[in-house]
Amino acid sequence: MRARSRDRRVYLGSHPVLFAVLAATRRWPARRLGGTVLVHDRAAFTAALTRIPLDRTAEGTTGGAANRLAGDGLLFDQHGDAHRRARRGAADSLGAAAVTRLRPVWTEILDRGLKPLADGDTVDLVPLAAELAGTTTAALLGIAVDGPELAAAARAAAAAAAGAHLPGLARPGAGRRARAAADRLSALVAPGAGPDAGLATMLAVAAITTTVAALPRCAAWAADADLWGYARSPALVDELFRVTAPSPLLPRVAAAPGVLPGGSGGCPVRSGDRMLLVARHAVGAHRLDPDPAAPVAPQIAHLVFGAGRHACPGARLARAQLADLLLALAPLRPVVVRARVDRNAALPGWRTLTVRAAPA
């Protein structure tokens, strides 16, 4: 219970009103509130991504934010053959060969960054995850940029743009701040990325924000639930990603009408409806603790990375990074000594997650 109680704080601390609404409506597979459809059920979640045509440039969606962040023609904004080609290219660049090429980059950071634990000192896993994410992303994109600096810029840009994803009124000056943050990030990425600067900028935001949100949360859950004995099991990686759901809410807009399964006759979706797809509920993260000895089916756990042509192309890379972090931490069996929620981040996560090796 301690692991679940601690992890719940990242939701209550970052977006308390939104997640209270989601919790109150989760007993319905799909629930309409005005022009918004809240999608909780696994079947409805999958159908929304695979059966309902999506408007990838609409306001308040990932694609809309990408369009403002880095210009037209991005992976998230494209349609038809262009979209499929871009996704295929991204998947190839983030596949098995990329893991082999990039693994030495992040393992060196883990070896150096976690060494103080073996010496009896504490380590804050959030800046370590940020260095790992930023440096790995810079190597992936082939740009000569300081990893922590790239991570800071990407996280700031994502946080400034997060208002476009969530219900509610934007704060005064939010648009100006988002544009300024995007410009700072583009100034780092564009010189080395050439004509692909827009796509590189968005990939940097996606890779860095999810990694910095996910790795410390997964480590905290493993520590609080004492799951270190399963560190070599791929099932632990899947279960931790499932229960933390780093991107717990996917905002999308329907480009055509359809029907989502659930209830009597299902839930009709109109063209232009906003859909809030709750990945956290679709994979049972709100009720099923991680159990690497009896994990849920992979096709369920992997829904945290999307489905069908909307699946995250970086899933393999993310799993490899978490697996290596768990293997590096397991011999020390660290415990959490301090945790503070990041109330301004785009994704629910920790601002500080300090650990210490367990006494011998």
C-alpha positions in Angstrom: 0.0 0.0 0.0 2.9 2.4 0.6 4.0 2.2 -3.0 0.5 3.0 -4.3 -0.1 5.7 -1.7 3.2 7.4 -2.7 2.6 7.2 -6.4 -0.9 8.5 -6.1 0.6 11.8 -4.8 2.0 12.6 -8.3 -1.6 12.8 -9.6 -3.1 14.7 -6.7 -0.2 17.1 -6.6 0.0 17.8 -10.3 -3.6 17.9 -11.6 -5.9 17.2 -8.6 -9.2 18.5 -10.2 -8.7 16.6 -13.5 -7.9 13.3 -11.9 -10.7 13.7 -9.4 -13.1 13.9 -12.4 -11.5 11.0 -14.1 -11.8 8.9 -10.9 -15.4 9.8 -10.4 -16.4 8.7 -14.0 -14.2 5.6 -14.4 -17.1 3.1 -13.7 -18.4 4.0 -17.2 -16.5 2.5 -20.1 -17.0 5.8 -22.0 -18.8 8.8 -20.7 -19.9 11.9 -22.5 -19.6 15.3 -20.7 -20.8 17.9 -23.2 -18.5 17.8 -26.2 -16.0 15.6 -24.4 -16.0 11.8 -24.2 -14.0 10.3 -21.3 -12.7 6.9 -22.3 -11.8 4.5 -19.4 -12.4 0.9 -20.5 -9.7 -1.1 -22.3 -11.9 -2.0 -25.3 -13.1 1.5 -25.7 -9.6 2.9 -25.3 -8.3 0.6 -28.0 -11.3 1.3 -30.3 -10.7 5.1 -30.0 -7.1 4.7 -31.3 -7.8 2.1 -34.0 -11.4 2.6 -35.2 -12.1 6.3 -34.9 -10.4 8.6 -37.4 -8.5 11.3 -35.5 -7.9 14.9 -36.2 -4.1 15.2 -35.5 -3.9 19.0 -35.7 -6.9 19.9 -33.5 -6.5 22.2 -30.5 -6.0 20.5 -27.2 -4.4 17.3 -28.7 -0.8 16.1 -28.9 -0.7 16.9 -32.6 -2.0 20.4 -32.0 0.6 21.1 -29.4 3.3 19.6 -31.7 2.1 22.0 -34.5 2.5 25.0 -32.3 5.8 23.7 -30.8 7.7 22.9 -33.9 5.8 23.7 -37.0 3.8 21.8 -39.6 4.7 18.4 -41.0 5.5 16.6 -37.8 4.9 12.9 -37.1 1.9 13.7 -35.0 0.3 16.0 -37.6 0.6 14.1 -40.8 -2.0 12.0 -42.5 -2.2 9.1 -44.8 0.9 7.8 -46.5 3.1 10.6 -45.1 2.1 9.7 -41.6 2.8 6.0 -42.1 6.2 6.7 -43.7 7.2 9.1 -40.8 6.1 6.6 -38.2 8.0 3.8 -39.9 11.1 5.9 -40.1 10.8 6.9 -36.4 10.2 3.2 -35.4 13.3 2.2 -37.4 15.5 4.9 -35.7 14.3 3.8 -32.3 14.4 0.0 -32.8 16.8 -2.7 -31.8 19.8 -1.2 -33.6 19.2 2.1 -31.7 19.1 0.3 -28.4 22.5 -1.4 -29.2 24.0 1.9 -30.3 22.7 4.0 -27.5 22.9 1.7 -24.5 26.6 2.6 -23.7 25.5 6.2 -23.5 22.9 5.7 -20.7 24.8 2.9 -18.9 27.8 5.2 -18.5 25.5 7.8 -16.9 23.9 5.2 -14.6 27.3 3.8 -13.5 28.6 7.3 -12.7 25.4 8.7 -11.3 24.6 5.8 -9.0 28.1 5.3 -7.6 27.4 7.5 -4.6 24.8 4.9 -3.4 27.5 2.3 -3.1 29.5 4.7 -1.0 26.6 5.3 1.4 25.4 8.6 0.0 22.0 9.5 -1.4 21.1 10.1 -5.0 18.3 12.1 -6.5 17.0 10.0 -9.4 15.2 12.9 -11.1 18.2 14.9 -12.3 19.9 11.5 -13.1 16.9 10.6 -15.3 17.0 14.0 -16.9 20.7 13.7 -17.8 20.1 10.1 -19.1 17.2 11.3 -21.2 18.8 14.4 -22.5 22.1 12.8 -23.4 20.5 9.8 -25.0 18.2 11.9 -27.0 21.1 14.1 -28.2 23.0 11.0 -29.3 19.8 9.6 -31.0 19.3 12.8 -33.0 23.0 13.2 -33.7 23.2 16.7 -32.3 26.1 18.2 -30.2 24.1 19.5 -27.3 24.7 19.1 -23.5 22.3 16.5 -22.3 21.0 18.2 -19.1 20.6 21.5 -21.0 18.5 19.7 -23.7 16.5 18.0 -21.0 15.7 21.2 -19.2 14.6 22.9 -22.4 12.4 20.0 -23.5 10.8 19.8 -20.1 10.1 23.5 -20.0 8.6 23.5 -23.5 6.4 20.5 -22.6 5.2 22.1 -19.4 4.4 25.4 -21.1 2.4 23.6 -23.8 0.6 21.2 -21.4 -2.3 23.6 -20.9 -3.4 22.8 -24.5 -3.9 19.2 -23.5 -6.0 19.7 -20.4 -9.4 21.0 -19.7 -9.8 24.5 -18.2 -8.8 28.0 -18.9 -5.2 28.8 -19.9 -3.3 31.2 -17.5 -2.7 34.7 -18.8 0.4 34.8 -20.9 0.5 31.0 -21.3 0.7 31.2 -25.1 3.7 33.7 -24.9 5.5 31.5 -22.4 4.9 28.4 -24.5 6.3 30.1 -27.7 9.3 31.3 -25.8 10.0 27.9 -24.4 9.6 26.3 -27.8 12.0 28.8 -29.3 14.6 28.0 -26.7 14.3 24.3 -27.4 14.4 24.8 -31.2 17.5 26.9 -30.9 19.3 23.9 -29.3 18.0 21.3 -31.7 17.6 23.0 -35.1 21.3 23.8 -35.8 22.3 20.1 -35.7 19.1 18.6 -37.1 18.9 20.4 -40.4 15.7 20.0 -42.4 14.3 17.5 -39.9 14.5 20.0 -37.0 10.7 20.0 -36.5 10.5 16.2 -36.1 13.7 16.2 -34.0 12.2 18.8 -31.6 9.0 16.9 -31.1 10.9 13.6 -30.6 13.1 15.3 -28.0 10.0 16.5 -26.1 8.3 13.1 -26.2 11.4 11.1 -25.3 12.7 13.4 -22.5 9.4 14.2 -20.7 8.2 10.6 -20.6 11.6 9.3 -19.4 12.0 11.9 -16.7 8.4 11.2 -15.5 8.6 7.4 -15.7 12.0 6.2 -14.4 11.9 7.8 -10.9 8.3 6.7 -10.4 9.1 3.2 -11.4 12.1 3.1 -9.1 10.1 4.5 -6.2 7.4 1.8 -6.7 10.1 -1.0 -6.9 11.7 0.3 -3.7 8.4 0.8 -1.7 7.1 -2.7 -2.8 10.6 -4.3 -2.5 10.5 -5.7 -6.0 14.2 -5.8 -6.5 14.3 -9.6 -6.6 12.5 -9.4 -9.9 15.0 -6.9 -11.5 16.1 -9.3 -14.2 12.5 -10.1 -15.2 11.1 -8.4 -18.3 7.7 -8.7 -16.6 8.8 -6.2 -13.9 9.5 -3.6 -16.6 6.1 -4.1 -18.2 4.3 -4.1 -14.9 6.0 -1.0 -13.6 5.2 0.9 -16.9 1.7 -0.4 -16.7 1.1 0.8 -13.1 2.8 4.1 -13.5 1.3 4.9 -17.0 3.8 7.7 -17.7 1.3 9.3 -20.2 -1.8 8.6 -18.2 -4.1 10.7 -20.4 -4.2 11.0 -24.2 -6.2 13.9 -25.5 -7.6 13.3 -29.0 -10.3 14.8 -31.3 -12.5 12.7 -33.6 -12.3 13.5 -37.3 -15.4 11.4 -38.1 -18.3 9.9 -36.2 -18.1 6.4 -34.7 -19.2 4.3 -31.7 -17.1 3.2 -28.8 -18.0 -0.1 -27.1 -19.5 -0.2 -23.6 -22.9 -0.1 -22.1 -26.2 -0.5 -24.0 -25.5 0.3 -27.6 -22.1 1.8 -26.9 -21.1 5.5 -26.7 -21.6 7.5 -29.9 -18.8 9.8 -30.9 -19.4 12.8 -33.2 -17.0 14.4 -35.6 -15.2 17.1 -33.6 -15.8 15.5 -30.2 -12.9 15.7 -27.9 -11.9 12.3 -26.4 -9.8 12.0 -23.2 -8.3 8.5 -23.4 -7.4 7.4 -19.8 -4.5 5.0 -20.3 -4.1 4.6 -16.6 -7.6 3.1 -16.3 -7.5 1.1 -19.5 -4.6 -1.0 -18.2 -6.0 -1.3 -14.6 -3.2 0.8 -13.0 -5.8 2.2 -10.6 -6.6 -1.2 -9.1 -4.0 -3.8 -9.9 -0.5 -3.4 -8.3 2.5 -4.6 -10.3 3.0 -8.3 -10.0 5.9 -9.6 -12.0 5.2 -13.2 -10.8 1.7 -13.0 -12.3 1.7 -10.1 -14.8 -1.2 -9.0 -16.9 -1.1 -10.0 -20.6 1.5 -8.1 -22.6 -1.2 -6.8 -25.0 -2.8 -5.1 -22.0 0.3 -3.7 -20.4 1.6 -2.4 -23.7 -1.5 -0.1 -24.1 0.3 2.5 -22.1 2.4 3.0 -25.3 -0.8 3.3 -27.4 -2.2 0.9 -30.0 -2.1 0.1 -33.7 -0.7 2.9 -35.8 -0.8 5.2 -32.8 1.6 3.0 -30.8 4.7 4.8 -29.4 7.7 4.1 -31.7 10.1 4.5 -28.7 8.6 1.7 -26.5 11.5 -0.6 -27.1 14.0 2.1 -26.1 12.0 3.0 -23.0 11.9 -0.6 -21.8 15.6 -1.1 -22.3 16.4 2.1 -20.2 14.1 1.0 -17.4 15.5 -2.5 -17.4 19.0 -1.2 -17.1 18.1 1.2 -14.3 16.5 -1.6 -12.3 19.5 -3.9 -12.8 21.8 -1.1 -11.6 19.7 -0.4 -8.5 18.8 -3.9 -7.5 22.1 -4.9 -5.8 21.8 -1.9 -3.5 18.1 -2.4 -2.8 17.6 1.4 -2.4 14.8 2.9 -0.3 13.2 6.3 -0.8 14.2 8.9 1.7 12.7 12.0 0.1 10.0 12.7 -2.5 8.5 15.9 -3.8 5.9 16.2 -6.5 6.6 18.3 -9.6 3.5 20.5 -9.7 4.5 22.2 -13.0 5.6 19.3 -15.2 3.6 18.2 -18.3 3.3 14.7 -17.0 2.7 13.6 -13.4 6.1 13.0 -11.8 8.5 13.8 -9.1 10.5 17.0 -8.7 12.8 15.2 -6.3 13.1 11.5 -5.6 16.0 10.8 -3.3 17.1 7.2 -2.5 19.7 5.6 -0.3 21.0 2.0 -0.4 19.5 -0.3 2.2 21.8 -1.2 5.1 23.9 -4.2 4.5 
